[in-house]
Amino acid sequence: MAIELEHMKDQIINAFNELHIDDLPEVKDLNELKGSFVNLDYTFPSGQTIKLWKDDRTYLGNELEKIGGDRCYGLVADEQYLLVCEYGENGTNSEIVVYKRWN
Protein backbone atom coordinates (compact mmCIF):
# COMPACT_ATOMS: atom_id res chain seq x y z
CA MET A 1 0.00 0.00 0.00
CA ALA A 2 2.83 2.45 0.81
CA ILE A 3 4.28 1.96 -2.70
CA GLU A 4 0.89 2.84 -4.25
CA LEU A 5 0.66 5.99 -2.13
CA GLU A 6 4.18 7.09 -3.10
CA HIS A 7 3.42 6.48 -6.79
CA MET A 8 0.18 8.48 -6.57
CA LYS A 9 2.02 11.22 -4.65
CA ASP A 10 4.60 11.51 -7.46
CA GLN A 11 1.82 11.68 -10.07
CA ILE A 12 0.00 14.42 -8.15
CA ILE A 13 3.20 16.45 -7.65
CA ASN A 14 3.77 16.29 -11.41
CA ALA A 15 0.15 17.31 -12.08
CA PHE A 16 0.47 20.36 -9.81
CA ASN A 17 3.75 21.40 -11.45
CA GLU A 18 2.25 20.98 -14.92
CA LEU A 19 -0.29 23.69 -14.10
CA HIS A 20 2.50 26.28 -14.56
CA ILE A 21 1.04 28.84 -12.17
CA ASP A 22 3.54 31.72 -12.37
CA ASP A 23 3.91 32.60 -8.69
CA LEU A 24 3.50 29.07 -7.32
CA PRO A 25 6.87 27.62 -6.25
CA GLU A 26 7.81 24.20 -7.56
CA VAL A 27 5.89 21.51 -5.70
CA LYS A 28 8.41 19.05 -4.27
CA ASP A 29 6.44 17.22 -1.59
CA LEU A 30 2.92 16.54 -0.36
CA ASN A 31 1.74 15.63 3.11
CA GLU A 32 -1.17 13.57 4.32
CA LEU A 33 -3.72 16.04 5.70
CA LYS A 34 -7.09 15.62 7.40
CA GLY A 35 -10.01 16.87 5.39
CA SER A 36 -11.21 18.96 8.33
CA PHE A 37 -7.87 20.83 8.19
CA VAL A 38 -7.95 21.62 4.45
CA ASN A 39 -11.68 22.05 3.96
CA LEU A 40 -11.95 25.83 3.62
CA ASP A 41 -15.15 27.70 2.78
CA TYR A 42 -15.33 29.11 -0.75
CA THR A 43 -17.85 31.80 -1.62
CA PHE A 44 -19.15 31.86 -5.17
CA PRO A 45 -20.37 34.99 -7.00
CA SER A 46 -23.95 33.94 -6.20
CA GLY A 47 -23.12 34.25 -2.50
CA GLN A 48 -23.34 30.50 -1.93
CA THR A 49 -20.59 29.12 0.32
CA ILE A 50 -19.38 25.56 -0.18
CA LYS A 51 -16.70 23.16 0.96
CA LEU A 52 -15.12 20.85 -1.60
CA TRP A 53 -13.68 18.08 0.57
CA LYS A 54 -14.94 15.65 3.20
CA ASP A 55 -13.84 16.39 6.75
CA ASP A 56 -13.37 12.72 7.64
CA ARG A 57 -11.05 11.81 4.74
CA THR A 58 -7.29 12.14 4.35
CA TYR A 59 -5.90 14.03 1.36
CA LEU A 60 -2.49 14.85 -0.05
CA GLY A 61 -1.58 18.51 0.13
CA ASN A 62 0.80 21.27 1.03
CA GLU A 63 0.95 24.98 1.72
CA LEU A 64 3.40 27.12 -0.24
CA GLU A 65 4.05 30.83 0.08
CA LYS A 66 3.09 32.77 -3.02
CA ILE A 67 6.21 34.13 -4.74
CA GLY A 68 6.34 37.89 -4.26
CA GLY A 69 3.19 38.09 -2.16
CA ASP A 70 1.88 37.87 1.36
CA ARG A 71 -0.65 35.13 0.62
CA CYS A 72 -0.27 31.36 0.42
CA TYR A 73 -1.27 28.66 -1.97
CA GLY A 74 -3.02 25.65 -0.55
CA LEU A 75 -2.74 22.45 -2.57
CA VAL A 76 -5.10 19.54 -2.01
CA ALA A 77 -5.66 16.39 -4.05
CA ASP A 78 -7.30 13.02 -3.92
CA GLU A 79 -7.51 10.18 -6.43
CA GLN A 80 -9.52 12.31 -8.88
CA TYR A 81 -9.24 16.04 -8.23
CA LEU A 82 -6.63 18.76 -7.77
CA LEU A 83 -7.28 22.02 -5.98
CA VAL A 84 -5.03 25.05 -5.88
CA CYS A 85 -6.43 27.82 -3.75
CA GLU A 86 -5.01 31.10 -2.55
CA TYR A 87 -5.67 32.56 0.88
CA GLY A 88 -4.52 35.00 3.52
CA GLU A 89 -3.44 34.44 7.10
CA ASN A 90 -5.19 31.50 8.81
CA GLY A 91 -7.02 30.56 5.60
CA THR A 92 -8.96 33.82 5.32
CA ASN A 93 -10.35 35.15 2.03
CA SER A 94 -9.84 31.84 0.24
CA GLU A 95 -10.16 31.82 -3.54
CA ILE A 96 -10.11 28.88 -5.93
CA VAL A 97 -7.32 29.20 -8.50
CA VAL A 98 -7.68 25.75 -10.12
CA TYR A 99 -10.06 22.91 -9.38
CA LYS A 100 -9.94 20.13 -11.93
CA ARG A 101 -10.00 16.42 -12.54
CA TRP A 102 -6.46 15.16 -12.87
CA ASN A 103 -6.98 11.41 -13.14
Backbone as a printed PyTorch tensor [residue, N CA C, xyz], in Angstrom:
tensor([[[  0.8140,  -1.1960,   0.0000],
         [  0.0000,   0.0000,   0.0000],
         [  0.8610,   1.2650,   0.0000]],

        [[  1.9490,   1.2820,   0.7430],
         [  2.8260,   2.4530,   0.8070],
         [  3.4110,   2.7770,  -0.5630]],

        [[  3.7240,   1.7430,  -1.3510],
         [  4.2770,   1.9590,  -2.6950],
         [  3.2300,   2.6390,  -3.5770]],

        [[  1.9670,   2.2110,  -3.4770],
         [  0.8930,   2.8390,  -4.2510],
         [  0.7360,   4.3130,  -3.8830]],

        [[  0.7910,   4.6110,  -2.5790],
         [  0.6620,   5.9870,  -2.1290],
         [  1.8070,   6.8390,  -2.6590]],

        [[  3.0230,   6.3360,  -2.6060],
         [  4.1780,   7.0920,  -3.1040],
         [  4.0720,   7.3340,  -4.6090]],

        [[  3.5950,   6.3240,  -5.3450],
         [  3.4220,   6.4760,  -6.7900],
         [  2.3650,   7.5390,  -7.0870]],

        [[  1.2310,   7.4850,  -6.3670],
         [  0.1840,   8.4770,  -6.5670],
         [  0.6960,   9.8640,  -6.1750]],

        [[  1.4570,   9.9470,  -5.0970],
         [  2.0200,  11.2190,  -4.6490],
         [  2.8890,  11.8290,  -5.7530]],

        [[  3.7480,  11.0180,  -6.3660],
         [  4.5980,  11.5120,  -7.4630],
         [  3.7580,  12.0030,  -8.6390]],

        [[  2.6920,  11.2820,  -8.9680],
         [  1.8220,  11.6830, -10.0660],
         [  1.1390,  13.0210,  -9.7680]],

        [[  0.6910,  13.1810,  -8.5300],
         [  0.0030,  14.4170,  -8.1550],
         [  0.9770,  15.5910,  -8.1330]],

        [[  2.1760,  15.3850,  -7.6240],
         [  3.1960,  16.4450,  -7.6530],
         [  3.4280,  16.8990,  -9.0890]],

        [[  3.5850,  15.9500, -10.0010],
         [  3.7680,  16.2920, -11.4150],
         [  2.5690,  17.0570, -11.9660]],

        [[  1.3600,  16.6340, -11.5960],
         [  0.1470,  17.3060, -12.0840],
         [  0.0840,  18.7500, -11.5890]],

        [[  0.4350,  18.9790, -10.3170],
         [  0.4680,  20.3560,  -9.8080],
         [  1.5050,  21.1890, -10.5550]],

        [[  2.7010,  20.6490, -10.7570],
         [  3.7550,  21.3980, -11.4490],
         [  3.4070,  21.6720, -12.9050]],

        [[  2.6490,  20.7890, -13.5260],
         [  2.2540,  20.9810, -14.9240],
         [  1.2000,  22.0690, -15.1070]],

        [[  0.6630,  22.5920, -14.0070],
         [ -0.2930,  23.6930, -14.1050],
         [  0.3940,  24.9990, -14.4910]],

        [[  1.7010,  25.1010, -14.2100],
         [  2.5040,  26.2790, -14.5640],
         [  1.8830,  27.5900, -14.0690]],

        [[  1.5360,  27.6180, -12.7940],
         [  1.0400,  28.8440, -12.1690],
         [  2.2650,  29.6880, -11.8410]],

        [[  2.3340,  30.8900, -12.4020],
         [  3.5430,  31.7240, -12.3690],
         [  4.1430,  31.9240, -10.9860]],

        [[  3.3560,  32.2780, -10.0090],
         [  3.9050,  32.6030,  -8.6940],
         [  3.7420,  31.4780,  -7.6680]],

        [[  3.5310,  30.2670,  -8.1700],
         [  3.5020,  29.0720,  -7.3250],
         [  4.8760,  28.4150,  -7.3810]],

        [[  5.5630,  28.2990,  -6.2320],
         [  6.8710,  27.6220,  -6.2470],
         [  6.7260,  26.1770,  -6.7200]],

        [[  7.8210,  25.6000,  -7.1430],
         [  7.8070,  24.1990,  -7.5590],
         [  7.3310,  23.3270,  -6.4000]],

        [[  6.4050,  22.4410,  -6.7020],
         [  5.8930,  21.5120,  -5.6950],
         [  6.8690,  20.3370,  -5.6310]],

        [[  7.4200,  20.1040,  -4.4440],
         [  8.4070,  19.0460,  -4.2670],
         [  7.9290,  17.9350,  -3.3510]],

        [[  6.9140,  18.2260,  -2.5290],
         [  6.4370,  17.2210,  -1.5930],
         [  4.9830,  17.4940,  -1.2400]],

        [[  4.2910,  16.4450,  -0.8410],
         [  2.9200,  16.5400,  -0.3620],
         [  2.8300,  15.7890,   0.9550]],

        [[  1.9430,  16.2430,   1.8100],
         [  1.7440,  15.6310,   3.1090],
         [  0.3400,  15.0560,   3.1930]],

        [[  0.1620,  14.0740,   4.0500],
         [ -1.1720,  13.5660,   4.3220],
         [ -1.8400,  14.5360,   5.2890]],

        [[ -3.0140,  15.0350,   4.9080],
         [ -3.7170,  16.0410,   5.6960],
         [ -5.1690,  15.6370,   5.9030]],

        [[ -5.6810,  15.8800,   7.1010],
         [ -7.0900,  15.6150,   7.3980],
         [ -7.9670,  16.5740,   6.6200]],

        [[ -9.0660,  16.0420,   6.1150],
         [-10.0060,  16.8730,   5.3880],
         [-10.5000,  18.0520,   6.1960]],

        [[-10.7230,  17.8650,   7.4840],
         [-11.2070,  18.9640,   8.3280],
         [-10.1970,  20.1060,   8.4070]],

        [[ -8.9280,  19.8140,   8.1670],
         [ -7.8720,  20.8300,   8.1860],
         [ -7.8270,  21.6260,   6.8840]],

        [[ -8.0850,  20.9730,   5.7630],
         [ -7.9490,  21.6190,   4.4520],
         [ -9.2720,  22.0740,   3.8570]],

        [[-10.3600,  21.8020,   4.5190],
         [-11.6830,  22.0470,   3.9570],
         [-12.1540,  23.4730,   4.2180]],

        [[-11.6010,  24.4200,   3.4670],
         [-11.9490,  25.8280,   3.6210],
         [-13.3020,  26.1270,   2.9730]],

        [[-13.9120,  27.2170,   3.3980],
         [-15.1470,  27.6990,   2.7770],
         [-14.7980,  28.5420,   1.5610]],

        [[-15.5050,  28.3210,   0.4620],
         [-15.3290,  29.1080,  -0.7520],
         [-16.6600,  29.7570,  -1.0840]],

        [[-16.6350,  31.0680,  -1.3030],
         [-17.8460,  31.8020,  -1.6240],
         [-17.8810,  32.0620,  -3.1220]],

        [[-18.9650,  31.6640,  -3.7330],
         [-19.1520,  31.8570,  -5.1690],
         [-19.8340,  33.1930,  -5.4290]],

        [[-19.7600,  33.6980,  -6.6790],
         [-20.3720,  34.9940,  -6.9970],
         [-21.8530,  35.0810,  -6.6050]],

        [[-22.5360,  33.9550,  -6.5920],
         [-23.9530,  33.9440,  -6.2050],
         [-24.1460,  34.1720,  -4.7100]],

        [[-23.0350,  34.1100,  -3.9450],
         [-23.1180,  34.2490,  -2.4960],
         [-23.1440,  32.9220,  -1.7710]],

        [[-23.3240,  31.8310,  -2.5210],
         [-23.3400,  30.5010,  -1.9250],
         [-21.9430,  30.1330,  -1.4400]],

        [[-21.8620,  29.5680,  -0.2500],
         [-20.5930,  29.1200,   0.3180],
         [-20.5800,  27.6010,   0.3300]],

        [[-19.4750,  27.0190,  -0.1630],
         [-19.3760,  25.5590,  -0.1830],
         [-18.0070,  25.1090,   0.3140]],

        [[-17.9530,  23.8440,   0.6650],
         [-16.6990,  23.1620,   0.9630],
         [-16.5620,  22.0570,  -0.0730]],

        [[-15.3380,  21.8020,  -0.5190],
         [-15.1220,  20.8460,  -1.6030],
         [-14.6950,  19.4590,  -1.1350]],

        [[-14.2420,  19.3320,   0.0930],
         [-13.6820,  18.0770,   0.5720],
         [-14.5060,  17.5240,   1.7230]],

        [[-14.2520,  16.2900,   2.0740],
         [-14.9400,  15.6540,   3.1990],
         [-14.0470,  15.7370,   4.4300]],

        [[-14.6090,  16.2090,   5.5190],
         [-13.8390,  16.3920,   6.7500],
         [-13.2170,  15.1100,   7.2790]],

        [[-13.8440,  13.9760,   7.0470],
         [-13.3740,  12.7160,   7.6380],
         [-12.4260,  11.9140,   6.7410]],

        [[-12.0020,  12.4780,   5.6330],
         [-11.0500,  11.8050,   4.7430],
         [ -9.6550,  12.3740,   4.9240]],

        [[ -8.6660,  11.6620,   4.3910],
         [ -7.2860,  12.1420,   4.3550],
         [ -6.9350,  12.4400,   2.9100]],

        [[ -6.2830,  13.5820,   2.6960],
         [ -5.8980,  14.0320,   1.3630],
         [ -4.3970,  14.2840,   1.3210]],

        [[ -3.8750,  14.4450,   0.1210],
         [ -2.4860,  14.8550,  -0.0500],
         [ -2.4810,  16.3460,  -0.3290]],

        [[ -1.5980,  17.0780,   0.3370],
         [ -1.5820,  18.5050,   0.1270],
         [ -0.3430,  19.1720,   0.6950]],

        [[ -0.3110,  20.4750,   0.5240],
         [  0.8020,  21.2700,   1.0260],
         [  0.3800,  22.7330,   1.0210]],

        [[  1.1370,  23.5440,   1.7320],
         [  0.9550,  24.9850,   1.7180],
         [  2.2700,  25.5980,   1.2850]],

        [[  2.2080,  26.4630,   0.2780],
         [  3.4040,  27.1180,  -0.2380],
         [  3.1690,  28.6130,  -0.2840]],

        [[  4.1710,  29.3780,   0.1380],
         [  4.0520,  30.8270,   0.0790],
         [  4.0620,  31.2910,  -1.3680]],

        [[  3.1760,  32.1960,  -1.6780],
         [  3.0950,  32.7670,  -3.0180],
         [  4.3560,  33.5950,  -3.2670]],

        [[  4.9970,  33.3870,  -4.4060],
         [  6.2090,  34.1260,  -4.7400],
         [  5.8480,  35.6070,  -4.8990]],

        [[  6.5450,  36.4500,  -4.1500],
         [  6.3430,  37.8870,  -4.2560],
         [  5.0560,  38.4060,  -3.6400]],

        [[  4.4480,  37.6320,  -2.7600],
         [  3.1940,  38.0890,  -2.1570],
         [  3.1150,  37.7240,  -0.6960]],

        [[  2.0610,  38.1710,  -0.0550],
         [  1.8800,  37.8710,   1.3570],
         [  0.7690,  36.8430,   1.5760]],

        [[  0.3810,  36.1710,   0.5290],
         [ -0.6460,  35.1280,   0.6230],
         [  0.0060,  33.7680,   0.3920]],

        [[ -0.7600,  32.7300,   0.6020],
         [ -0.2660,  31.3590,   0.4190],
         [ -1.1270,  30.6280,  -0.5930]],

        [[ -0.5260,  29.6180,  -1.1650],
         [ -1.2680,  28.6640,  -1.9740],
         [ -1.4880,  27.4140,  -1.1380]],

        [[ -2.6940,  26.9170,  -1.1740],
         [ -3.0150,  25.6460,  -0.5550],
         [ -3.2560,  24.6430,  -1.6640]],

        [[ -2.5970,  23.5020,  -1.5720],
         [ -2.7380,  22.4470,  -2.5680],
         [ -3.3960,  21.2570,  -1.9030]],

        [[ -4.4140,  20.7080,  -2.5370],
         [ -5.1000,  19.5360,  -2.0090],
         [ -5.4580,  18.6420,  -3.1870]],

        [[ -5.3060,  17.3320,  -2.9830],
         [ -5.6570,  16.3910,  -4.0470],
         [ -6.1220,  15.0720,  -3.4510]],

        [[ -6.9340,  14.3980,  -4.2300],
         [ -7.3020,  13.0180,  -3.9230],
         [ -7.0850,  12.2020,  -5.1920]],

        [[ -7.7160,  11.0730,  -5.2860],
         [ -7.5090,  10.1800,  -6.4300],
         [ -8.0150,  10.7720,  -7.7430]],

        [[ -8.9040,  11.7730,  -7.6690],
         [ -9.5190,  12.3100,  -8.8830],
         [ -9.3120,  13.7980,  -9.1190]],

        [[ -9.2230,  14.5900,  -8.0590],
         [ -9.2440,  16.0430,  -8.2280],
         [ -8.0270,  16.7340,  -7.6320]],

        [[ -7.6610,  17.8570,  -8.2640],
         [ -6.6290,  18.7600,  -7.7720],
         [ -7.2870,  20.0810,  -7.4210]],

        [[ -6.8400,  20.6820,  -6.3350],
         [ -7.2790,  22.0230,  -5.9820],
         [ -6.0580,  22.8580,  -5.6610]],

        [[ -5.9900,  24.0280,  -6.2740],
         [ -5.0320,  25.0520,  -5.8760],
         [ -5.8810,  26.2310,  -5.4520]],

        [[ -5.7190,  26.6390,  -4.2150],
         [ -6.4260,  27.8180,  -3.7480],
         [ -5.4120,  28.8110,  -3.2050]],

        [[ -5.8470,  30.0300,  -3.0840],
         [ -5.0070,  31.0970,  -2.5530],
         [ -5.7530,  31.6870,  -1.3700]],

        [[ -5.0160,  32.0170,  -0.2990],
         [ -5.6700,  32.5600,   0.8810],
         [ -4.7070,  33.4020,   1.7010]],

        [[ -5.2930,  34.1720,   2.6040],
         [ -4.5190,  35.0010,   3.5150],
         [ -4.2260,  34.2580,   4.8060]],

        [[ -3.8160,  35.0050,   5.8000],
         [ -3.4370,  34.4420,   7.0980],
         [ -4.5830,  33.6100,   7.6950]],

        [[ -4.2300,  32.4280,   8.1870],
         [ -5.1910,  31.5040,   8.8070],
         [ -6.3130,  31.0670,   7.8660]],

        [[ -6.0380,  31.0400,   6.5650],
         [ -7.0170,  30.5580,   5.5980],
         [ -8.1130,  31.5520,   5.2520]],

        [[ -7.9210,  32.8210,   5.5950],
         [ -8.9570,  33.8210,   5.3240],
         [ -8.9920,  34.2120,   3.8470]],

        [[-10.1530,  34.6600,   3.4050],
         [-10.3490,  35.1460,   2.0340],
         [ -9.8710,  34.1350,   0.9980]],

        [[-10.2820,  32.8970,   1.1500],
         [ -9.8400,  31.8430,   0.2370],
         [-10.5000,  31.9840,  -1.1290]],

        [[ -9.7030,  31.7420,  -2.1530],
         [-10.1580,  31.8170,  -3.5440],
         [ -9.6570,  30.5910,  -4.2920]],

        [[-10.5070,  30.0180,  -5.1060],
         [-10.1130,  28.8810,  -5.9320],
         [ -9.3240,  29.4070,  -7.1320]],

        [[ -8.1270,  28.8620,  -7.3410],
         [ -7.3160,  29.1970,  -8.5010],
         [ -7.5420,  28.1380,  -9.5820]],

        [[ -7.4370,  26.8720,  -9.1970],
         [ -7.6810,  25.7530, -10.1150],
         [ -8.3690,  24.6420,  -9.3330]],

        [[ -9.4150,  24.1140,  -9.9060],
         [-10.0650,  22.9050,  -9.3760],
         [-10.4030,  22.0690, -10.5870]],

        [[ -9.7370,  20.9260, -10.7160],
         [ -9.9390,  20.1330, -11.9300],
         [ -9.6900,  18.6560, -11.6820]],

        [[-10.2500,  17.8560, -12.5620],
         [ -9.9980,  16.4180, -12.5430],
         [ -8.5970,  16.2050, -13.0950]],

        [[ -7.8080,  15.4210, -12.4010],
         [ -6.4550,  15.1620, -12.8700],
         [ -6.2920,  13.7160, -13.3110]],

        [[ -7.1520,  12.8440, -12.8640],
         [ -6.9810,  11.4140, -13.1410],
         [ -8.2840,  10.8050, -13.5790]]])
